[in-house]
Amino acid sequence: MKPFSLAIVGLPYPNKHGPDRRFEAAICTPGEAIEFRPEPKNPHDRWAVAVFSCRGIQIGYVTAEKSQWIGGMIREGREMAIVWQGLTNNTGWVRVAFDGEVPDLPPQRAAPEPQDDSGFYPDPVYDDD
């Protein structure tokens, strides 16, 4: 199976102990190791899979659409390599590879140029012809 990206949700919610999830996600660097931990006793979703940084701080959860499948892979003992990919708004992204594969990070997009919102719009300059 080829490596793929997986969305991580729940970043805006606080952790019971330790740093805020969003803060922890913001200090993760691309390529940093990530850990998945199934939560079968989670009162909201018995298939929930929590996501933890390499520092052991919870970042969020695997989406509900993928958590049952990922949890099944963990229960089967499939070897998984998971690395932090990046952060967009309130969604984190990880890269996952199975069975000894190494997760490759996709090329980073250049940040968009900031828009000028100063309110200054110069008059056009025309050539003297």
N, CA, C and O of each residue as an XYZ file, in Angstrom:
516
protein
N       0.846     -1.172      0.000
C       0.000      0.000      0.000
C       0.896      1.242      0.000
O       1.852      1.337      0.770
N       0.570      2.175     -0.866
C       1.373      3.396     -0.966
C       1.108      4.317      0.233
O       0.006      4.309      0.783
N       2.106      5.109      0.640
C       1.888      6.085      1.718
C       0.779      7.067      1.328
O       0.602      7.380      0.150
N       0.043      7.544      2.323
C      -1.053      8.476      2.063
C      -1.159      9.481      3.201
O      -0.620      9.270      4.287
N      -1.861     10.574      2.935
C      -2.100     11.610      3.939
C      -3.422     11.339      4.636
O      -4.365     10.820      4.038
N      -3.473     11.699      5.908
C      -4.650     11.455      6.720
C      -4.929     12.704      7.555
O      -4.026     13.250      8.189
N      -6.190     13.153      7.550
C      -6.579     14.342      8.315
C      -6.713     14.008      9.795
O      -7.168     12.925     10.164
N      -6.310     14.955     10.635
C      -6.429     14.837     12.082
C      -7.354     15.960     12.548
O      -7.112     17.130     12.252
N      -8.403     15.605     13.272
C      -9.404     16.581     13.703
C      -9.405     16.715     15.222
O      -8.764     15.937     15.928
N     -10.132     17.713     15.709
C     -10.261     17.925     17.144
C      -9.188     18.814     17.735
O      -9.039     18.867     18.956
N      -8.436     19.514     16.900
C      -7.367     20.370     17.405
C      -7.853     21.521     18.283
O      -7.137     21.896     19.211
N      -9.025     22.100     18.043
C      -9.449     23.228     18.888
C      -9.827     22.839     20.315
O      -9.944     23.712     21.175
N     -10.017     21.558     20.581
C     -10.451     21.137     21.916
C      -9.265     21.055     22.875
O      -8.155     20.711     22.468
N      -9.503     21.371     24.157
C      -8.399     21.330     25.135
C      -8.086     19.903     25.568
O      -8.947     19.026     25.507
N      -6.869     19.680     25.999
C      -6.480     18.422     26.631
C      -6.799     18.514     28.115
O      -6.847     19.609     28.676
N      -7.017     17.375     28.751
C      -7.286     17.376     30.188
C      -6.065     17.829     30.971
O      -6.179     18.553     31.960
N      -4.892     17.393     30.518
C      -3.637     17.745     31.187
C      -2.628     18.159     30.127
O      -2.622     17.611     29.025
N      -1.786     19.114     30.452
C      -0.710     19.496     29.548
C      -1.115     20.553     28.541
O      -2.170     21.176     28.663
N      -0.259     20.748     27.537
C      -0.469     21.808     26.558
C      -1.732     21.612     25.717
O      -2.247     20.501     25.589
N      -2.201     22.687     25.165
C      -3.334     22.732     24.261
C      -3.015     21.938     22.984
O      -1.870     21.934     22.531
N      -4.005     21.278     22.411
C      -3.784     20.473     21.201
C      -3.297     21.320     20.030
O      -2.367     20.935     19.323
N      -3.918     22.457     19.832
C      -3.543     23.325     18.705
C      -2.105     23.799     18.867
O      -1.351     23.843     17.895
N      -1.725     24.151     20.081
C      -0.355     24.582     20.348
C       0.621     23.449     20.034
O       1.644     23.663     19.384
N       0.298     22.245     20.501
C       1.181     21.099     20.263
C       1.316     20.832     18.771
O       2.413     20.547     18.292
N       0.212     20.919     18.028
C       0.259     20.711     16.579
C       1.116     21.779     15.905
O       1.829     21.495     14.943
N       1.042     23.003     16.412
C       1.804     24.107     15.808
C       3.309     23.934     15.987
O       4.084     24.415     15.160
N       3.738     23.255     17.055
C       5.181     23.098     17.245
C       5.726     21.812     16.623
O       6.937     21.591     16.614
N       4.835     20.964     16.104
C       5.301     19.772     15.388
C       5.948     20.198     14.074
O       5.481     21.131     13.421
N       7.012     19.519     13.694
C       7.693     19.837     12.442
C       7.463     18.714     11.432
O       7.349     17.551     11.819
N       7.396     19.045     10.155
C       7.192     18.007      9.141
C       8.252     16.909      9.254
O       9.447     17.191      9.337
N       7.796     15.660      9.257
C       8.685     14.520      9.376
C       8.818     13.986     10.785
O       9.402     12.921     10.986
N       8.285     14.710     11.774
C       8.349     14.296     13.174
C       7.444     13.072     13.391
O       6.354     12.996     12.825
N       7.900     12.121     14.211
C       7.139     10.891     14.469
C       5.833     11.193     15.199
O       5.779     12.059     16.071
N       4.793     10.469     14.828
C       3.454     10.593     15.413
C       3.000      9.202     15.833
O       3.394      8.202     15.231
N       2.160      9.144     16.881
C       1.675      7.855     17.372
C       0.149      7.830     17.359
O      -0.503      8.805     17.733
N      -0.411      6.700     16.921
C      -1.853      6.455     16.990
C      -2.127      5.560     18.187
O      -1.413      4.584     18.415
N      -3.175      5.897     18.961
C      -3.583      5.083     20.104
C      -5.097      4.860     20.056
O      -5.864      5.811     20.211
N      -5.537      3.609     19.843
C      -6.979      3.337     19.851
C      -7.579      3.635     21.226
O      -6.925      3.442     22.250
N      -8.827      4.106     21.239
C      -9.539      4.389     22.489
C     -10.872      3.630     22.491
O     -11.921      4.240     22.286
N     -10.847      2.305     22.718
C     -12.098      1.534     22.681
C     -13.098      1.925     23.774
O     -14.283      1.613     23.655
N     -12.649      2.594     24.825
C     -13.560      3.018     25.896
C     -14.007      4.472     25.743
O     -14.587      5.041     26.668
N     -13.742      5.071     24.590
C     -14.168      6.444     24.332
C     -15.699      6.484     24.346
O     -16.334      5.742     23.598
N     -16.308      7.346     25.191
C     -17.767      7.359     25.305
C     -18.502      7.847     24.052
O     -19.690      7.569     23.889
N     -17.816      8.562     23.177
C     -18.456      9.109     21.982
C     -18.303      8.205     20.764
O     -19.160      8.202     19.881
N     -17.219      7.439     20.713
C     -16.947      6.592     19.547
C     -16.006      5.469     19.968
O     -14.842      5.716     20.287
N     -16.505      4.246     19.971
C     -15.662      3.126     20.421
C     -14.546      2.817     19.433
O     -13.616      2.083     19.768
N     -14.622      3.363     18.223
C     -13.578      3.156     17.210
C     -12.561      4.298     17.190
O     -11.670      4.314     16.341
N     -12.685      5.248     18.112
C     -11.815      6.430     18.120
C     -10.340      6.044     18.179
O      -9.948      5.114     18.884
N      -9.532      6.786     17.418
C      -8.079      6.609     17.427
C      -7.468      7.980     17.723
O      -7.547      8.896     16.904
N      -6.861      8.109     18.897
C      -6.229      9.362     19.304
C      -4.867      9.488     18.634
O      -4.215      8.491     18.324
N      -4.451     10.733     18.416
C      -3.176     11.037     17.763
C      -2.302     11.803     18.745
O      -2.719     12.814     19.313
N      -1.071     11.302     18.939
C      -0.145     11.902     19.892
C       1.156     12.307     19.200
O       1.625     11.636     18.281
N       1.723     13.416     19.662
C       3.012     13.880     19.140
C       4.133     13.016     19.706
O       3.897     12.154     20.553
N       5.345     13.252     19.236
C       6.502     12.511     19.746
C       6.799     12.879     21.199
O       7.570     12.188     21.865
N       6.193     13.964     21.701
C       6.369     14.375     23.094
C       5.294     13.769     23.997
O       5.266     14.045     25.196
N       4.397     12.934     23.422
C       3.362     12.278     24.197
C       2.158     13.148     24.499
O       1.369     12.822     25.386
N       2.002     14.250     23.779
C       0.877     15.164     23.968
C      -0.165     14.888     22.885
O       0.172     14.779     21.706
N      -1.434     14.777     23.291
C      -2.481     14.514     22.311
C      -2.698     15.724     21.418
O      -2.778     16.860     21.884
N      -2.793     15.448     20.106
C      -3.027     16.484     19.108
C      -4.489     16.479     18.680
O      -5.065     17.540     18.438
N      -5.088     15.313     18.586
C      -6.465     15.210     18.127
C      -6.837     13.764     17.886
O      -6.388     12.863     18.594
N      -7.675     13.554     16.860
C      -8.162     12.224     16.520
C      -8.136     11.997     15.019
O      -8.219     12.943     14.235
N      -8.020     10.729     14.624
C      -8.227     10.338     13.239
C      -9.705     10.585     12.955
O     -10.537     10.382     13.840
N     -10.051     11.018     11.748
C     -11.452     11.286     11.415
C     -12.297     10.034     11.618
O     -11.798      8.915     11.502
N     -13.564     10.227     11.918
C     -14.485      9.108     12.156
C     -14.572      8.185     10.946
O     -14.750      6.977     11.104
N     -14.450      8.738      9.739
C     -14.539      7.932      8.521
C     -13.376      6.948      8.397
O     -13.534      5.883      7.799
N     -12.238      7.281      8.939
C     -11.045      6.437      8.816
C     -10.674      5.705     10.095
O      -9.859      4.783     10.052
N     -11.247      6.087     11.232
C     -10.795      5.529     12.513
C     -11.046      4.030     12.650
O     -10.211      3.327     13.219
N     -12.160      3.526     12.151
C     -12.425      2.094     12.272
C     -11.414      1.298     11.450
O     -10.925      0.259     11.893
N     -11.110      1.782     10.268
C     -10.145      1.110      9.398
C      -8.737      1.153     10.004
O      -8.050      0.133     10.054
N      -8.315      2.329     10.459
C      -6.986      2.471     11.079
C      -6.909      1.630     12.351
O      -5.911      0.949     12.588
N      -7.964      1.676     13.173
C      -7.988      0.866     14.395
C      -7.874     -0.620     14.091
O      -7.205     -1.355     14.817
N      -8.528     -1.065     13.016
C      -8.417     -2.464     12.602
C      -7.004     -2.830     12.208
O      -6.527     -3.920     12.526
N      -6.335     -1.929     11.520
C      -4.934     -2.159     11.131
C      -4.052     -2.283     12.374
O      -3.152     -3.122     12.421
N      -4.314     -1.449     13.375
C      -3.534     -1.508     14.612
C      -3.789     -2.837     15.326
O      -2.847     -3.492     15.774
N      -5.055     -3.236     15.433
C      -5.392     -4.496     16.104
C      -4.811     -5.707     15.383
O      -4.475     -6.703     16.023
N      -4.688     -5.634     14.059
C      -4.091     -6.728     13.279
C      -2.580     -6.778     13.438
O      -1.943     -7.752     13.036
N      -2.004     -5.733     14.022
C      -0.561     -5.697     14.215
C       0.209     -5.220     12.999
O       1.412     -5.456     12.889
N      -0.482     -4.547     12.080
C       0.211     -4.030     10.903
C       1.246     -2.998     11.317
O       0.975     -2.130     12.147
N       2.413     -3.094     10.744
C       3.475     -2.124     11.014
C       3.118     -0.810     10.332
O       2.834     -0.771      9.135
N       3.139      0.275     11.123
C       2.793      1.595     10.600
C       3.894      2.585     10.916
O       4.438      2.592     12.020
N       4.217      3.413      9.953
C       5.120      4.541     10.177
C       4.290      5.800      9.933
O       3.694      5.967      8.869
N       4.259      6.682     10.932
C       3.416      7.875     10.856
C       4.285      9.091     11.159
O       5.008      9.112     12.156
N       4.211     10.096     10.302
C       4.951     11.340     10.519
C       4.022     12.531     10.335
O       3.031     12.467      9.607
N       4.369     13.607     11.008
C       3.625     14.856     10.891
C       3.875     15.448      9.517
O       5.013     15.507      9.051
N       2.800     15.886      8.874
C       2.921     16.500      7.549
C       2.759     18.009      7.624
O       3.549     18.748      7.035
N       1.741     18.473      8.344
C       1.534     19.912      8.422
C       0.209     20.271      9.062
O      -0.532     19.404      9.526
N      -0.073     21.557      9.079
C      -1.240     22.103      9.742
C      -1.917     23.100      8.811
O      -1.260     23.976      8.248
N      -3.233     22.965      8.651
C      -4.007     23.941      7.890
C      -5.245     24.283      8.697
O      -6.065     23.407      8.970
N      -5.393     25.530      9.080
C      -6.510     25.995      9.900
C      -6.684     25.098     11.125
O      -5.794     25.055     11.974
N      -7.794     24.389     11.240
C      -8.031     23.533     12.405
C      -7.889     22.056     12.084
O      -8.449     21.209     12.780
N      -7.147     21.747     11.037
C      -6.917     20.359     10.651
C      -5.424     20.093     10.570
O      -4.675     20.841      9.943
N      -5.010     19.018     11.214
C      -3.628     18.570     11.104
C      -3.562     17.481     10.039
O      -4.573     16.854      9.722
N      -2.394     17.261      9.499
C      -2.201     16.238      8.471
C      -0.998     15.387      8.831
O       0.061     15.904      9.187
N      -1.173     14.081      8.734
C      -0.071     13.152      8.944
C       0.096     12.323      7.683
O      -0.813     12.220      6.859
N       1.258     11.745      7.553
C       1.558     10.867      6.432
C       1.745      9.474      7.019
O       2.492      9.301      7.982
N       1.073      8.483      6.448
C       1.067      7.124      6.976
C       1.582      6.154      5.917
O       1.212      6.243      4.746
N       2.442      5.225      6.343
C       2.944      4.158      5.472
C       2.875      2.845      6.245
O       2.989      2.835      7.471
N       2.689      1.742      5.531
C       2.528      0.427      6.152
C       3.641     -0.526      5.744
O       4.297     -0.349      4.718
N       3.833     -1.552      6.588
C       4.683     -2.706      6.275
C       6.105     -2.347      5.862
O       6.597     -2.825      4.839
N       6.756     -1.518      6.645
C       8.157     -1.188      6.392
C       8.386     -0.050      5.418
O       9.524      0.383      5.236
N       7.327      0.445      4.786
C       7.478      1.594      3.886
C       7.813      2.832      4.717
O       7.490      2.907      5.902
N       8.458      3.787      4.082
C       8.782      5.046      4.736
C       7.838      6.115      4.198
O       7.740      6.292      2.984
N       7.139      6.833      5.084
C       6.232      7.866      4.591
C       7.018      9.023      3.973
O       7.904      9.598      4.604
N       6.679      9.342      2.748
C       7.327     10.451      2.044
C       6.455     11.688      2.175
O       5.233     11.610      2.043
N       7.074     12.814      2.430
C       6.326     14.054      2.535
C       6.161     14.669      1.147
O       7.132     14.769      0.397
N       4.944     15.078      0.799
C       4.759     15.730     -0.493
C       5.464     17.086     -0.494
O       5.717     17.651      0.569
N       5.781     17.609     -1.677
C       6.439     18.918     -1.725
C       5.561     19.990     -1.086
O       4.344     20.002     -1.271
N       6.189     20.883     -0.337
C       5.466     21.973      0.313
C       5.114     23.051     -0.695
O       5.928     23.409     -1.546
N       3.902     23.565     -0.596
C       3.484     24.675     -1.452
C       4.040     25.969     -0.882
O       4.177     26.130      0.331
N       4.351     26.869     -1.770
C       4.828     28.175     -1.324
C       3.671     28.932     -0.684
O       2.532     28.848     -1.144
N       3.969     29.664      0.367
C       2.943     30.456      1.043
C       2.476     31.573      0.111
O       3.293     32.174     -0.587
N       1.186     31.854      0.091
C       0.701     32.930     -0.787
C       1.222     34.284     -0.315
O       1.464     34.504      0.872
N       1.383     35.171     -1.274
C       1.829     36.524     -0.948
C       0.751     37.214     -0.118
O      -0.432     37.121     -0.446
N       1.142     37.903      0.948
C       0.129     38.598      1.741
C      -0.493     39.735      0.921
O       0.199     40.430      0.177
N      -1.801     39.909      1.072
C      -2.481     40.968      0.345
C      -2.260     42.291      1.049
O      -2.190     42.359      2.276
N      -2.150     43.345      0.246
C      -1.961     44.683      0.795
C      -3.323     45.231      1.209
O      -4.159     45.544      0.361
N      -3.539     45.344      2.503
C      -4.808     45.877      2.982
C      -4.619     47.234      3.668
O      -5.375     47.609      4.564
N      -3.589     47.954      3.222
C      -3.292     49.244      3.833
C      -4.279     50.324      3.419
O      -4.375     51.361      4.076
N      -5.023     50.089      2.321
C      -5.960     51.095      1.841
C      -5.322     52.084      0.867
O      -6.004     52.969      0.352
N      -4.029     51.944      0.613
C      -3.340     52.851     -0.313
C      -3.326     52.236     -1.711
O      -2.782     51.152     -1.924
N      -3.922     52.931     -2.634
C      -3.945     52.482     -4.030
C      -3.412     53.627     -4.892
O      -4.131     54.599     -5.123
N      -2.176     53.534     -5.368
C      -1.594     54.640     -6.135
C      -2.304     54.809     -7.481
O      -2.843     53.863     -8.055
N      -2.278     56.064     -7.960
C      -2.842     56.334     -9.281
C      -1.957     55.704    -10.329
O      -0.738     55.651    -10.167
N      -2.561     55.224    -11.408
C      -1.741     54.627    -12.461
C      -0.823     55.666    -13.110
O      -1.168     56.843    -13.219
N       0.315     55.216    -13.522
C       1.289     56.079    -14.204
C       1.248     55.706    -15.682
O       1.456     54.547    -16.040
N       0.978     56.698    -16.548
C       0.884     56.432    -17.971
C       2.119     56.971    -18.677
O       2.663     58.004    -18.286
N       2.559     56.273    -19.716
C       3.692     56.731    -20.515
C       3.287     57.974    -21.290
O       2.143     58.090    -21.729
N       4.241     58.924    -21.464
C       4.002     60.124    -22.264
C       4.304     59.805    -23.710
O       5.465     59.786    -24.119
N       3.291     59.561    -24.465
C       3.505     59.274    -25.901
C       3.073     60.406    -26.756
O       3.183     60.332    -27.980
